[in-house]
Amino acid sequence: MNARTPAVARKPKIGLVAGGLGAYWPQFPDLLPQLRRSAERVTERMREFDAEVVDVGFISDAQEGAVAAEKLRAADCDLIVGFLTTYMTATMLVPIAQRSGAPVLLINLQPTEAMDHASFDTGAWLAYCGACPLPEMANAFERVGVPFRSVSGYLEDQRAWDRIGRWIRAAGVRSVLRHGRHGLMGHLYPGMYDVSTDLTMVTGNLGGHVEVLEFDDLRVRVQQVKDDEVEAKLAETREVFELADSVVEEDLAWAARVSVGLDRLVADFDLDSLAYYHRGLDGEIHEKLGAGMILGSSLLTARGVPAAGEYELRTSLAMLICDRFGAGGSFTELQALNFRDAVVEMGHDGPGHLAISERKPLLRGLGVYHGKRGWGVSVEFDVRHGPVTLVGLGQTRDGRYKIVASEGEVVGGPLLQIGNTTSRVDFGCDPGEWTDAWSASGVAHHWALATGRLLPELRALADLTGLELVEVAA
């Protein structure tokens, strides 16, 4: 069995309801058919997103709204989208917002950019009147304790659809977190207070399930790996990586065998992410397993199952967030400050996100892993040059999680050649001042380094999850 890939990952379920005030229909006979055509167009556009759309149709009064509310509640949606085609009363949508158990996004998309004032009568105007009930909805939602969010534009307004898509993607990431299964294998790296994670708080803040694993769960699966499976993994490795002269064939074969075992572990426990660490002693089997995980963890991460070392559960979750936003997310920490070039050098030893490498990633053989027991092969690359976002999950004194993020740009330049991922990040300010601000945010000493500018997506995710978002600016 192979590990899951993003292609078969859970898609967000989006509930869709359109509506308008039924009192208008007998007064303006042409209005409802026009609004229904607009609703059909919205449904078409919604189905273009990578989501499952549950369309409960068009409502005209509070009674129909209550029926739609029950349908959407039963559908267990990740996001409810309410299309305001014209004026409608709050009583039509408040029950939907209250009963669905899902965040609600209201969209006001009038037919075109502007009315034709010279030719429009009252009925034609009302098709452009979706903005009218927005303040009413906002007021009512506030008073009944339902968070309010909206997007206004016109039917073919790409900027509006980009914003709608951002909410849908954020709902998808929220869904992954709520339904996710996260493996935690081994034990805490001794002394890393910031890494220590209360498993109950993962579920309390994000939902999902933490599966506590033992290295013996991996050991048994590695023992069952057949030689032909190792050869297949070696062939995959040589296709994905450039191999340095320092790679020892015996170490590479062991890493490939462990990689096959990891694939089985992830599949057997249906994991969306994995964090691990084991100290080991004197070359015994558990030490060898821990040392041999870098190749397999990197390949898993590139396939959409983030794997982080040093028992870094919250960072593997941050990596998962970035990956589901399509931005990768590589295990990262501070390495050094370069005041001459005004960049912060950051990366990590061990696994990295191969799909966001600037070049073909390198496997380097190491006789010793710094700060860890064992030896073997390690991954070396820098993240794709251009805009990047750092994303970490911090934890406050009372146990609440917060997203910590900062945008910068990876630039070229000299890099260490020591089997680490290393990137030079320009934040547009003094590296020391940025480092002080980043550290003061409450982020832990690991985070995900992702491609692109993710702050708009992270703002949407913070809104849907109720997490605080701390933005560290240049």
C-alpha positions in Angstrom: 0.0 0.0 0.0 1.3 3.5 -0.8 1.0 6.5 1.3 -1.8 8.9 0.5 -1.1 11.8 -1.9 -2.9 15.2 -2.0 -4.8 13.9 -5.1 -6.9 11.7 -2.8 -6.9 14.0 0.2 -10.3 15.2 1.6 -11.8 18.0 -0.4 -13.7 20.8 1.4 -17.4 20.5 1.3 -19.0 23.9 0.4 -22.7 24.5 1.1 -24.4 26.9 -1.3 -27.7 28.7 -0.9 -29.1 31.7 -2.9 -32.0 33.8 -2.0 -34.1 36.9 -2.4 -37.2 38.5 -1.0 -40.3 36.6 -2.1 -42.5 39.7 -1.9 -40.9 40.9 -5.1 -41.8 38.0 -7.4 -45.5 38.9 -8.0 -44.6 42.6 -8.3 -41.8 42.1 -10.9 -42.4 38.8 -12.9 -39.1 39.1 -14.8 -36.9 39.4 -11.6 -36.9 35.9 -10.2 -36.0 34.2 -13.5 -33.0 36.7 -13.8 -31.9 36.0 -10.3 -32.1 32.3 -10.8 -29.9 32.6 -13.9 -27.4 34.5 -11.7 -27.6 31.8 -9.1 -26.9 29.1 -11.7 -23.8 31.0 -12.8 -22.6 31.2 -9.3 -23.1 27.5 -9.0 -21.0 26.9 -12.2 -18.2 29.1 -10.9 -18.3 27.4 -7.5 -17.9 24.0 -9.0 -14.7 25.1 -10.7 -13.0 25.1 -7.3 -11.4 21.9 -6.0 -14.3 21.3 -3.6 -17.5 19.4 -3.2 -20.4 21.8 -3.7 -23.7 21.1 -1.9 -26.3 23.3 -3.6 -29.6 23.6 -1.7 -31.2 25.9 -4.2 -33.0 29.3 -4.0 -34.9 30.5 -1.0 -37.6 33.2 -0.9 -38.7 33.5 2.8 -37.9 32.4 6.3 -39.6 29.1 6.1 -37.6 28.1 3.0 -34.5 29.3 4.8 -35.2 27.0 7.8 -35.5 24.0 5.4 -32.2 25.0 3.7 -30.6 25.3 7.2 -31.6 21.7 8.0 -30.2 20.4 4.7 -26.9 22.2 5.2 -26.7 21.1 8.8 -27.1 17.5 7.7 -24.5 17.9 5.0 -21.8 18.7 7.5 -20.2 21.4 5.3 -16.8 23.1 5.9 -18.1 26.5 4.6 -21.6 27.8 3.8 -21.8 30.4 1.0 -24.9 32.5 0.9 -25.5 34.4 -2.4 -27.5 37.6 -1.8 -29.1 38.1 -5.2 -31.2 41.1 -4.1 -32.6 42.3 -0.8 -33.6 39.6 1.6 -34.3 39.7 5.4 -31.9 38.4 8.0 -34.5 35.9 9.2 -33.8 33.9 6.0 -30.1 33.4 6.7 -29.6 33.6 10.4 -31.0 30.1 11.0 -28.6 28.8 8.3 -25.7 30.5 10.1 -26.7 29.3 13.5 -27.6 25.6 12.7 -25.0 24.6 10.1 -22.1 24.5 12.5 -19.9 25.8 9.7 -18.4 29.3 9.0 -20.6 31.4 6.7 -19.5 33.5 3.8 -22.0 35.9 2.2 -21.4 36.9 -1.4 -23.0 39.9 -3.2 -22.4 39.6 -6.9 -24.5 41.9 -9.0 -25.0 41.0 -12.7 -22.5 43.5 -14.2 -20.1 46.2 -13.2 -22.8 48.9 -13.1 -26.5 49.6 -13.9 -27.8 51.1 -17.1 -29.4 54.0 -15.3 -31.2 55.4 -18.4 -33.1 52.2 -19.2 -33.5 50.5 -15.8 -36.9 50.3 -14.0 -37.4 49.1 -10.4 -37.4 45.4 -11.3 -34.1 45.7 -13.2 -32.5 47.7 -10.3 -33.5 45.1 -7.7 -31.3 42.5 -9.5 -28.4 44.8 -8.5 -29.5 45.2 -4.9 -27.6 42.4 -3.2 -25.5 45.0 -1.3 -28.6 46.4 0.4 -29.0 43.5 3.0 -25.3 43.2 3.8 -25.3 45.6 6.7 -28.5 44.0 8.0 -26.9 40.6 7.9 -23.7 41.9 9.6 -25.8 43.5 12.4 -27.9 40.4 12.9 -24.9 38.1 12.9 -23.2 40.2 15.5 -26.2 40.2 17.7 -26.7 36.4 17.6 -23.0 35.7 18.0 -22.1 34.5 14.5 -18.9 35.8 12.8 -19.5 37.8 9.7 -17.5 37.8 6.4 -18.5 38.8 2.9 -17.3 39.4 -0.7 -18.9 42.0 -2.9 -18.4 42.3 -6.7 -20.1 41.3 -9.8 -20.7 38.0 -11.5 -17.6 37.9 -13.7 -15.5 40.0 -11.4 -12.2 37.9 -11.1 -11.0 39.9 -8.1 -14.1 38.9 -6.2 -13.8 35.3 -7.3 -10.1 35.3 -6.2 -11.3 36.4 -2.8 -14.0 33.8 -2.7 -11.4 31.2 -3.7 -9.2 32.3 -0.8 -12.1 31.6 1.6 -12.7 28.2 0.0 -9.0 27.2 0.2 -8.9 28.3 3.8 -12.0 26.2 4.6 -10.2 23.3 2.9 -7.2 23.7 5.2 -9.4 24.1 8.2 -11.1 20.8 7.2 -7.8 19.1 6.9 -6.9 20.2 10.4 -10.3 19.3 11.8 -10.3 15.8 10.3 -6.5 15.2 10.2 -4.6 12.3 11.7 -1.2 13.4 12.9 1.5 10.9 13.9 3.8 11.6 16.8 6.6 9.0 17.1 9.4 8.6 19.6 10.1 11.2 22.3 10.9 14.8 22.9 14.3 16.0 22.0 15.7 16.5 25.6 15.5 20.1 26.8 13.4 21.6 24.0 10.8 23.2 26.1 9.4 25.2 23.1 8.8 22.0 21.2 6.9 20.3 24.0 3.2 19.8 22.9 0.1 19.0 24.9 -1.7 16.6 22.6 -5.1 17.6 24.0 -4.4 21.2 22.9 -3.9 20.1 19.3 -7.4 18.8 19.3 -8.7 21.7 21.4 -7.3 24.3 19.0 -7.4 22.7 15.6 -9.5 19.5 15.9 -8.2 16.3 14.4 -6.4 13.3 16.1 -2.9 12.7 17.3 -1.8 9.1 16.8 0.9 8.2 19.3 3.4 5.9 17.6 6.5 4.0 18.8 9.7 3.4 16.8 8.8 -0.3 17.1 5.8 0.5 14.8 8.4 1.5 12.2 10.9 -1.2 13.1 8.5 -4.1 12.4 7.4 -2.6 9.0 11.0 -2.0 8.0 11.9 -5.6 8.8 9.1 -6.7 6.4 10.4 -4.7 3.5 11.5 -6.9 0.5 14.7 -6.4 -1.5 12.7 -5.6 -4.7 10.9 -2.8 -2.8 14.3 -1.4 -1.8 15.5 -1.4 -5.4 12.3 0.4 -6.5 12.9 3.1 -3.8 16.5 3.4 -4.8 15.5 4.0 -8.4 13.0 6.7 -7.3 15.7 8.3 -5.2 18.2 8.4 -8.0 15.6 10.1 -10.2 14.6 12.7 -7.6 18.1 13.5 -6.1 21.6 14.3 -7.2 23.9 12.0 -5.2 27.1 13.5 -3.8 30.3 11.4 -3.9 30.1 11.2 -0.1 27.0 9.0 -0.2 27.8 5.5 1.1 25.8 2.8 -0.8 25.1 0.8 2.3 23.7 3.9 4.0 21.6 4.8 1.0 20.2 1.3 0.8 19.3 1.5 4.5 17.6 4.8 4.0 15.6 3.4 1.1 14.5 0.4 3.2 13.4 2.8 6.0 11.6 4.9 3.4 9.5 1.9 2.3 8.7 1.2 5.9 7.6 4.8 6.4 5.3 4.6 3.5 3.6 1.6 5.1 3.5 3.3 8.5 1.7 6.4 7.0 -0.7 4.2 5.1 -1.5 1.8 7.9 -2.3 4.7 10.3 -3.8 6.9 7.7 -1.6 9.8 8.6 -1.7 13.4 7.3 1.5 14.4 9.0 4.3 12.9 11.1 6.7 14.3 13.7 9.4 12.0 15.1 12.6 11.8 17.2 14.6 9.1 18.9 18.0 9.5 20.6 19.3 6.0 20.5 22.6 4.6 21.7 25.6 2.8 20.3 24.2 2.1 16.9 21.3 -0.1 18.1 18.3 -0.6 15.7 16.2 2.3 17.0 19.1 4.7 16.6 19.7 3.4 13.0 16.0 3.9 12.2 16.0 7.5 13.4 19.1 8.2 11.5 17.7 6.6 8.4 14.5 8.5 8.2 15.6 11.7 6.3 15.2 10.3 2.8 11.8 8.8 3.4 10.6 11.8 5.4 11.6 14.1 2.5 9.8 12.0 -0.1 6.7 11.9 2.1 6.8 15.6 2.6 7.0 16.2 -1.2 4.0 13.9 -1.6 1.8 16.0 0.8 2.5 14.2 4.1 4.7 16.6 6.0 7.3 14.9 8.2 9.4 16.9 10.7 12.2 15.8 13.0 12.9 16.6 16.6 9.4 15.7 17.7 8.1 18.9 16.2 4.4 18.3 16.1 3.3 21.9 15.8 5.8 22.5 13.0 4.6 19.5 11.1 1.1 21.0 11.4 2.4 24.4 10.1 4.0 22.5 7.2 0.6 20.8 6.5 -1.1 24.2 6.4 1.4 25.5 3.9 1.3 22.4 1.8 -2.5 22.5 1.6 -2.3 26.1 0.4 -0.1 24.8 -2.4 3.0 26.5 -1.1 5.1 23.6 0.2 6.5 24.2 3.6 9.9 23.0 4.6 11.2 22.3 8.1 13.2 25.4 9.1 15.1 27.2 11.9 17.6 30.0 12.1 21.1 29.2 11.1 23.0 32.5 10.9 22.6 36.3 10.1 24.5 37.8 7.2 24.8 41.5 7.8 27.0 42.0 4.8 24.3 40.8 2.4 21.3 41.8 4.6 19.8 38.3 4.7 18.8 35.8 7.3 20.2 32.3 6.6 17.7 29.6 7.7 17.1 25.9 7.1 17.5 22.6 8.9 19.3 19.3 8.9 17.2 16.3 8.0 14.1 16.3 5.9 13.0 19.0 3.5 10.2 19.7 1.1 11.7 18.5 -2.2 8.8 20.0 -4.3 9.9 23.6 -3.5 13.6 23.2 -4.1 15.3 25.8 -6.3 17.4 23.0 -7.9 17.5 19.3 -8.0 18.0 18.4 -4.3 21.2 16.8 -3.2 21.7 13.8 -1.0 25.0 14.1 0.9 26.5 11.4 3.0 27.4 12.4 6.6 29.6 10.5 9.0 27.9 12.3 11.9 24.6 14.2 12.4 25.2 17.3 14.4 23.3 17.2 17.7 21.9 13.8 17.0 23.2 10.2 17.1 23.8 8.2 14.0 25.0 8.8 10.5 23.8 8.3 6.9 22.4 10.5 4.1 20.9 14.0 4.5 19.2 16.4 2.2 20.7 19.6 0.9 19.0 22.4 -1.1 17.7 25.9 -0.9 14.0 26.9 -1.3 12.9 28.2 -4.7 14.0 31.8 -5.1 11.4 34.5 -4.9 8.7 35.4 -2.4 8.3 33.2 0.6 6.3 33.1 3.9 7.5 31.8 7.2 4.6 30.1 9.1 4.9 28.8 12.7 2.4 27.7 15.3 3.1 29.4 18.6 1.4 28.5 21.9 0.4 31.0 24.6 0.7 30.6 28.3 -3.0 29.6 28.5 -2.6 26.9 25.9 -4.1 28.7 22.9 -2.4 28.4 19.6 -1.5 31.3 17.3 -0.2 31.5 13.8 3.0 33.5 13.4 4.0 34.6 9.9 6.4 36.8 8.0 6.9 37.4 4.3 10.3 37.8 2.7 12.2 36.7 -0.4 14.7 34.0 -0.9 17.7 35.3 -2.9 20.7 33.6 -4.4 24.2 33.5 -2.9 26.7 31.3 -1.2 25.3 28.4 0.8 26.8 25.9 3.3 27.5 22.4 1.9 26.9 20.3 5.0 23.8 18.3 4.2 21.4 20.9 5.4 18.6 22.8 3.7 19.7 26.4 3.7 18.0 29.5 2.2 19.0 33.1 2.2 15.9 35.2 3.1 15.7 39.0 2.6 13.1 40.7 4.8 13.9 44.2 3.5 15.3 45.3 6.8 18.3 44.8 9.1 18.6 41.0 9.8 19.2 41.5 13.5 16.1 43.7 13.9 14.0 41.2 12.0 15.3 38.3 14.1 14.5 40.1 17.3 10.9 40.9 16.1 10.4 37.3 14.9 11.7 35.8 18.2 9.5 38.2 20.2 6.4 36.9 18.4 6.2 33.8 20.5 7.0 31.4 17.7 9.0 28.3 18.6 12.5 27.8 17.1 11.2 25.7 14.2 8.7 26.7 11.5 7.6 26.1 7.9 9.3 28.0 5.1 6.7 28.2 2.2 6.8 29.6 -1.3 4.7 32.7 -2.2 3.0 35.4 -0.2 0.5 33.6 2.1 -0.6 36.3 4.4 -4.0 36.8 2.7 -4.7 33.1 2.9 -3.5 32.9 6.5 -5.8 35.8 7.5 -8.7 33.8 6.1 -7.6 30.7 7.9 -7.2 32.6 11.2 -10.7 34.0 10.8 -12.3 30.5 10.1 -10.4 28.8 12.9 -10.5 31.5 15.5 -6.7 31.4 15.9 -4.8 34.6 16.4 -2.5 35.6 13.5 0.7 37.5 14.4 2.2 39.2 11.4 5.9 40.0 11.8 6.6 42.8 9.3 9.9 44.0 7.9 
